[in-house]
Amino acid sequence: MSDEPRGARRGKAHLSIELTEGAIRVHYGKRTLTIYSGSDLPGAEVPADFVIRLDEILTWDPPHENSEVAIEDLQKIAAAVEDECEKRGLVVEFE
């Protein structure tokens, strides 16, 4: 049995990753974030399937475009994207 109080997990938003042609779509609770891949990093040994520039991720997609993506959420998103790409044998680079 978990040490968490009953219902403690209920408030956590579900995070899912959808890979599309040239973009990554993140669904986090009721919000969505579309991340477009940038160009390959100069001097990369292996070309990346996705290059994500974290400093360009500022707000959520409409209708939540006035809400900033919190640093904690961005860290969770980056980890989830990395895990999903790894499962599919894809290379993702973060800048």
Order of alpha helices (4+ residues) and beta strands (2+ residues): beta-beta-beta-beta-alpha-beta
